[in-house]
Amino acid sequence: MGKTRVEEDSFGKVELPAEVLYGIHTARTIENLSFSNKRLHEYPDYVHALLTVKKAAALTNVEASVIPKDIGESISNACDQLQSTAYQHHFLIDVLHGGGGIGTNMNVNEVVAGWINQQWPHHLPVHPIEHVNASQSTSDVCHTAIRIAIIKSYHFLEKEMEHLHSILQKKIEEFQPVMTIARTCLQDAMSISLSNIFSGYEAVFSRRTHYLKRAVEELHAVNLGGTVIGSGIGASEIYRSKVVQQLSSLSGGMGLYHRANLFDAAQNIDDLANVSNELKQLATSFIKFAKDLRLLSSGPEAGFGEIQLPSVQAGSSFFPGKVNPVVPETLIQCCFQVLGCDRTVQAALEHGELNLNVFEGAAGINILDSIQFLTRAVRNFATFCVQDLSANSERCQQLSQSFIPLIVEMKEKHGYSRVADRLKKTGYEGLKKWREREYDKTK
C-alpha cells in the first residue's frame, strides 16, 4: 500500500495518497458532488485560464503588499509549471458540481499550493486560501476564467467556419452553369442555378458567424476583483484596479476589462446565454443545410439525385454497395447536442437568484461543450462532405426543364390568367407545343 497523508477540517479527517497535489476540499467535492463524469482536466482551456487567473492574482497581490514577494513568485512559477499535461490528472473535480464552483476554485488552489509545498517541503508552507486565493472569491475567479476559456476555444471554431466558407465560395462558382429546380412546400417550383442554392447556405453561415463572434467579444468584460457579489470586499483598492490589466497581459494581450457594473456581473449571466443562443442559431442553420444535402443527394434512382456526396464508408450492413449520408447525419446529431446544451445554459440564466448566479459554471461548461462539438463536426463535414460533393448535371438539367418551370416561364410572358386558361383547355402537352411554336418563330 502506498504512502498516505491525513488532512483535517471541521467535518473530520480525510486520508489522501501522499503523491496527490490536491487536498481535503477537492477530495470532499469528488466524493460528495460528482455525477457527470466530466472532469476538470478534460477542459484544458479552462484549467489554463484558471491557472492564469491565479498567476495574475499572485503577481498583483505582491504589488499590493498582500502576500510576500517570495510566495507570490512561487505561486506564479507553480501556475506556469502546472500548465503541463503531466499534472492534468490532479484536476479531478466534477465540473458540474454545486456550490457555485467552489470545488473548481479549491481544486486549483490546492494543486498550486500542493505543488509548491512538495517542491520545497522545508520552506514556509503556502496555504491554498490565505496565499493562492488571496483577494479572490470563487465567484470572480470562475466567472473570469470560464470567459477566457470560451474566447480561446471559440477561435478554433472560427477557423473551421472560415474553412467551410472558402469551400462554399468555390462551390458557388463551380455550380454556376448547373440549372436545376427549386422547391417550395417540397413541391416543384421554378428553375434555379445550383449556385444560387449554395449562395444561400454561404450567406447564412457568414451571418451567423458574424453574430456569434460579436457575442463572444462581449465576454472580454469580466469581474475579477469584484470578489463574491461585486462589492470587492476582501480585495485591496490597488489589487482591484490592477489585476485585470495584469491578467490581460498574461493572456497574450487579450484585451480584458472590467464589466461596467460588477454587481450585475455576479447576478446575471446573460452574456453567456447570448453566446449559447448564437451557437444554437448556428446549429439550427447547420441542421437545415445537412438536411437539404440529404434530400438533394437522395436516391440514387428513386430520389432527387441532384448532387452526389462523397462516399466515405459503407452505409449498410444489409444492402451491399449502399452509401448513406453519414457525415451530414453526424453533423445533425452534433447540432441536437448543441440545442440541448443551450437549454441548460438558458435554465442556468433563469435560475440565478438574488446576488449571485451559482449555476454559472454549468452554463460555461455547456458552452465549451457546444463549441468543441461544433468544431470537430464542422471540420469533418467540410472535409469529408462539402469539399468533394458534386452536381449530377444531367439530372439537374432534366428537372430544370420539367412541367412547373415551363409554366412559370410562360406565365412571365403571357400572364397568369392566359396560361391558366390554356393549361385547362390543352393540358401540359398543349402548353409545351405552344412554347415550341413560339421558339420556332424566333429563329
C-alpha positions in Angstrom: 0.0 0.0 0.0 1.4 3.5 -1.0 2.2 6.2 1.4 -0.7 8.5 2.6 -1.2 11.7 4.4 -4.1 12.9 6.6 -5.8 16.3 6.3 -8.5 17.6 8.7 -11.2 20.2 8.5 -14.3 21.0 10.7 -16.1 17.9 9.2 -13.4 15.4 10.1 -10.3 13.8 8.7 -9.6 12.5 5.2 -6.7 10.2 4.2 -5.1 11.1 0.8 -2.4 9.4 -1.3 0.8 11.2 -0.4 1.7 12.0 -4.0 -1.5 13.8 -5.0 -1.3 17.6 -5.1 -4.9 18.4 -4.2 -6.2 18.4 -0.7 -9.2 17.8 1.5 -11.6 20.2 -0.2 -11.0 18.6 -3.6 -11.5 15.1 -2.0 -14.8 16.1 -0.5 -16.0 17.6 -3.8 -15.1 14.4 -5.6 -16.9 12.3 -3.0 -20.0 14.4 -2.4 -20.7 16.3 -5.6 -19.8 14.1 -8.6 -22.3 12.8 -11.0 -21.5 13.7 -14.6 -18.1 12.1 -15.1 -16.9 15.3 -16.7 -13.6 16.1 -15.0 -11.9 19.5 -14.9 -8.8 18.2 -16.7 -11.0 17.3 -19.7 -11.3 21.1 -20.3 -7.7 22.2 -20.7 -8.6 25.7 -21.9 -10.5 26.2 -18.6 -7.6 24.8 -16.5 -5.2 27.0 -18.4 -7.4 30.1 -17.7 -7.8 29.3 -14.0 -4.1 29.0 -13.6 -3.5 32.2 -15.4 -6.0 34.0 -13.2 -4.2 32.6 -10.1 -0.9 33.8 -11.5 -2.3 37.3 -12.2 -3.8 37.5 -8.7 -0.5 36.4 -7.1 1.6 39.0 -9.0 -0.9 41.8 -8.3 -1.1 40.7 -4.6 2.7 41.1 -4.3 2.4 44.6 -5.9 -0.3 45.5 -3.4 1.7 44.0 -0.5 -0.9 41.5 0.3 1.4 38.5 0.2 5.2 38.3 0.5 7.2 38.5 -2.8 8.7 35.0 -2.5 5.3 33.4 -2.0 3.9 35.4 -4.9 6.8 34.3 -7.2 6.4 30.7 -6.0 2.7 30.8 -6.9 3.4 32.3 -10.3 6.1 29.7 -11.1 3.7 26.9 -10.0 1.0 28.2 -12.3 3.4 28.0 -15.2 4.6 24.5 -14.4 1.1 23.1 -13.8 0.1 24.0 -17.4 2.0 20.9 -18.4 -0.1 17.9 -19.3 1.9 15.9 -16.8 -0.1 17.5 -14.0 -3.6 17.4 -15.5 -4.6 14.3 -13.6 -4.7 16.3 -10.4 -7.6 18.4 -11.6 -10.3 15.8 -10.8 -13.4 17.6 -9.6 -16.7 17.1 -11.5 -17.2 20.4 -13.4 -21.0 20.3 -12.8 -20.8 20.2 -9.1 -23.0 22.5 -6.9 -21.9 25.3 -4.7 -21.2 28.0 -7.3 -17.9 26.5 -8.5 -16.3 26.2 -5.1 -14.9 22.8 -5.9 -13.3 24.1 -9.1 -11.6 27.0 -7.4 -10.4 25.0 -4.4 -9.1 22.2 -6.7 -6.9 24.7 -8.4 -5.9 26.5 -5.1 -4.9 23.2 -3.5 -3.0 21.9 -6.5 -1.0 25.1 -6.8 -0.2 25.1 -3.0 0.4 21.3 -3.1 2.9 21.6 -5.9 4.9 24.3 -4.1 4.9 22.5 -0.8 6.1 19.3 -2.4 8.9 21.1 -4.3 10.1 23.0 -1.2 8.9 21.0 1.8 11.2 22.8 4.3 10.1 26.3 3.4 7.2 28.2 4.9 4.1 26.3 3.7 1.9 28.0 1.1 -1.7 28.0 2.1 -4.4 27.3 -0.6 -6.7 30.0 0.7 -4.6 32.6 2.6 -2.0 32.8 -0.2 -3.2 31.2 -3.5 -6.8 32.6 -3.1 -5.8 35.9 -1.6 -8.0 38.8 -2.7 -10.3 36.4 -4.6 -13.6 34.6 -4.4 -14.8 31.5 -6.3 -17.3 33.8 -7.9 -14.9 36.2 -9.6 -12.2 33.6 -10.3 -14.5 31.1 -12.1 -16.6 33.9 -13.8 -13.4 35.3 -15.3 -11.7 32.0 -16.2 -14.7 30.5 -18.0 -15.0 33.5 -20.2 -11.3 33.4 -21.1 -11.7 29.7 -21.9 -14.7 30.3 -24.1 -12.9 33.0 -26.0 -9.9 30.8 -26.7 -12.0 27.8 -27.6 -14.1 29.8 -30.0 -11.0 30.7 -32.1 -10.8 27.1 -33.2 -14.5 27.0 -34.3 -14.0 30.3 -36.1 -11.1 28.8 -38.2 -13.3 25.8 -39.1 -16.1 28.2 -40.2 -13.6 30.2 -42.3 -12.5 26.9 -44.0 -16.1 26.0 -44.7 -16.8 29.5 -46.0 -14.0 29.2 -48.6 -15.2 25.8 -49.7 -18.8 27.1 -50.2 -17.5 30.0 -52.3 -15.7 27.6 -54.6 -18.9 25.5 -54.9 -20.9 28.7 -55.8 -18.5 29.3 -58.6 -18.4 25.6 -59.7 -22.2 25.2 -59.8 -22.9 28.5 -61.7 -23.7 26.8 -65.0 -25.8 24.0 -63.4 -29.5 24.7 -63.7 -31.9 22.6 -61.6 -35.4 23.0 -60.0 -36.3 25.0 -56.9 -38.9 23.6 -54.5 -41.4 25.3 -52.2 -43.5 23.2 -49.7 -41.5 20.3 -51.2 -43.3 20.8 -54.5 -41.7 21.8 -57.8 -41.2 25.5 -58.4 -39.1 27.4 -60.9 -35.8 26.6 -62.4 -32.7 27.9 -60.5 -29.0 27.6 -60.6 -27.5 25.2 -58.1 -25.1 28.0 -57.5 -27.9 30.2 -56.2 -29.0 27.5 -53.8 -25.5 27.2 -52.3 -25.1 31.0 -52.1 -28.0 30.9 -49.6 -26.0 28.5 -47.4 -22.9 30.6 -47.6 -24.8 33.7 -46.7 -26.5 32.2 -43.6 -23.2 30.9 -42.2 -21.4 34.2 -42.8 -24.2 36.0 -40.9 -24.4 33.5 -38.1 -20.6 33.5 -37.7 -20.6 37.3 -37.5 -23.2 37.4 -34.7 -21.5 34.6 -32.8 -18.2 36.4 -32.9 -19.9 39.6 -31.7 -21.4 37.7 -28.8 -18.0 36.2 -27.9 -16.4 39.6 -28.0 -18.7 40.7 -25.1 -17.0 38.1 -22.9 -13.9 40.2 -22.6 -15.8 42.1 -19.9 -15.0 40.3 -16.6 -15.4 40.8 -12.9 -12.1 39.7 -11.4 -11.6 41.9 -8.3 -15.3 42.1 -7.5 -14.9 39.1 -5.2 -18.2 37.4 -4.2 -21.1 39.7 -5.1 -19.3 42.6 -6.9 -18.5 44.8 -3.9 -14.8 44.0 -4.0 -14.8 43.4 -0.2 -11.7 41.3 0.6 -9.6 42.8 -2.1 -7.5 46.0 -1.8 -8.0 49.0 -4.0 -4.6 48.5 -5.6 -5.4 44.9 -6.4 -8.8 45.7 -7.8 -7.5 48.5 -10.0 -4.6 46.4 -11.5 -5.5 42.7 -11.5 -7.5 42.7 -14.8 -4.7 44.6 -16.6 -2.2 42.0 -15.3 -4.4 39.1 -16.4 -5.0 40.6 -19.8 -1.2 40.9 -20.3 -0.6 37.3 -19.1 -3.4 36.1 -21.5 -1.5 37.4 -24.6 -2.9 40.9 -24.7 -6.5 39.5 -24.8 -8.0 43.0 -24.1 -9.9 42.1 -20.9 -11.6 44.8 -19.0 -14.0 45.3 -16.0 -17.7 44.9 -16.6 -19.4 48.3 -16.0 -21.3 47.0 -13.0 -19.7 44.2 -11.0 -22.9 43.6 -9.0 -24.6 42.9 -12.3 -21.7 40.5 -13.3 -22.3 38.4 -10.2 -26.0 38.3 -10.6 -26.6 38.0 -14.4 -25.0 35.6 -17.0 -26.9 36.9 -20.0 -23.6 37.4 -21.8 -23.0 33.6 -21.6 -26.7 33.0 -22.6 -26.2 35.2 -25.6 -23.2 33.2 -26.8 -25.1 30.0 -26.3 -28.1 31.3 -28.2 -25.8 32.2 -31.1 -24.4 28.7 -31.0 -27.9 27.4 -31.1 -28.7 29.5 -34.1 -25.6 28.3 -35.9 -26.6 24.7 -35.1 -30.1 25.1 -36.4 -28.7 26.6 -39.7 -26.4 23.5 -40.0 -29.3 21.2 -39.4 -31.2 22.8 -42.3 -28.1 22.6 -44.6 -27.3 19.0 -43.7 -31.0 18.0 -44.2 -31.0 19.7 -47.6 -27.9 17.8 -48.7 -29.6 14.5 -47.6 -32.6 15.4 -49.8 -30.7 16.7 -52.8 -28.5 13.6 -52.8 -31.3 11.1 -52.1 -31.6 8.2 -54.5 -29.7 7.1 -56.4 -32.7 6.2 -58.6 -35.9 7.0 -56.6 -34.8 10.3 -55.0 -33.9 13.8 -56.0 -30.4 12.8 -57.2 -29.3 16.3 -58.0 -26.0 16.1 -56.1 -23.7 13.3 -55.1 -22.0 13.2 -51.7 -18.5 11.7 -51.3 -18.5 8.0 -50.3 -16.5 7.7 -47.1 -17.7 4.3 -45.7 -20.2 1.6 -46.2 -23.7 2.8 -45.3 -25.5 -0.5 -44.6 -24.8 -4.0 -43.2 -27.7 -5.3 -45.2 -27.6 -3.6 -48.6 -24.4 -4.3 -50.5 -23.0 -1.2 -52.0 -25.4 1.2 -50.3 -23.9 4.5 -49.3 -25.7 6.7 -46.8 -25.2 10.4 -46.0 -23.5 9.5 -42.7 -21.4 12.7 -42.4 -24.4 15.1 -42.7 -26.3 12.9 -40.3 -23.4 13.1 -37.8 -23.5 16.9 -38.0 -27.2 16.9 -37.4 -26.8 14.8 -34.3 -24.0 17.1 -33.1 -26.4 20.0 -33.5 -29.0 18.2 -31.5 -26.5 18.1 -28.7 -25.8 21.8 -29.1 -29.6 22.5 -28.8 -29.6 20.5 -25.5 -26.6 22.4 -24.2 -28.3 25.7 -24.9 -31.4 24.7 -23.0 -29.1 24.1 -20.0 -27.5 27.5 -20.4 -30.8 29.2 -20.6 -32.0 27.3 -17.5 -28.9 28.5 -15.6 -29.7 32.1 -16.6 -33.3 31.7 -15.4 -32.4 30.1 -12.1 -30.0 32.8 -11.0 -31.2 34.2 -7.6 -30.6 37.4 -5.8 -27.0 38.5 -5.6 -25.1 35.5 -7.2 -25.9 33.1 -10.0 -24.4 29.9 -8.6 -25.2 27.9 -11.8 -22.8 29.9 -14.0 -20.3 27.1 -14.1 -22.9 24.7 -15.7 -23.6 27.4 -18.3 -19.9 27.8 -19.1 -19.2 24.1 -19.4 -22.1 23.5 -21.7 -20.9 26.4 -23.9 -17.4 24.8 -24.1 -19.1 21.5 -24.9 -21.1 23.1 -27.7 -18.0 24.8 -29.2 -16.0 21.6 -29.1 -18.8 19.6 -30.6 -19.2 22.0 -33.5 -15.5 22.5 -34.1 -15.0 18.8 -34.6 -18.2 18.1 -36.6 -17.8 21.1 -38.9 -14.2 20.1 -39.6 -15.4 16.7 -40.7 -18.4 18.0 -42.5 -16.3 20.5 -44.6 -13.5 18.0 -45.3 -15.4 14.7 -45.9 -18.7 16.0 -47.4 -18.9 19.6 -48.7 -15.4 19.8 -50.2 -15.9 17.0 -52.7 -19.7 16.9 -53.3 -20.6 17.2 -57.0 -23.5 18.0 -59.2 -25.4 15.5 -61.2 -25.6 17.9 -64.1 -27.8 15.7 -66.4 -30.4 15.1 -63.7 -30.4 18.8 -62.8 -30.9 19.8 -66.4 -33.8 17.3 -66.7 -35.5 18.8 -63.6 -35.0 22.4 -64.7 -37.0 21.7 -67.9 -39.9 19.9 -66.2 -43.6 20.9 -66.0 -43.7 23.7 -63.4 -40.6 25.6 -64.6 -42.3 25.7 -68.1 -45.5 27.1 -66.6 -43.5 29.8 -64.8 -41.7 30.7 -68.0 -45.0 31.0 -70.0 -46.7 32.9 -67.2 -44.0 35.6 -67.2 -44.5 36.1 -70.9 -48.3 35.8 -71.2 -49.8 36.4 -67.7 -51.2 34.1 -65.1 -54.8 34.0 -66.4 -54.0 33.3 -70.0 -51.6 30.5 -69.2 -54.1 29.0 -66.6 -56.8 29.1 -69.3 -54.6 27.4 -71.9 -53.5 24.8 -69.5 -57.1 24.0 -68.6 -58.0 23.6 -72.3 -55.0 21.8 -73.7 -53.1 20.4 -70.7 -49.3 20.2 -70.3 -48.7 18.8 -73.8 -50.6 21.7 -75.4 -48.6 24.2 -73.3 -45.4 22.6 -74.5 -46.4 22.8 -78.1 -47.4 26.5 -77.6 -43.9 27.2 -76.3 -42.2 25.3 -79.1 -44.2 27.3 -81.7 -43.0 30.5 -80.1 -39.5 29.3 -80.1 -39.6 28.4 -83.8 -40.9 31.9 -84.6 -37.9 33.5 -83.0 -35.4 31.5 -85.2 
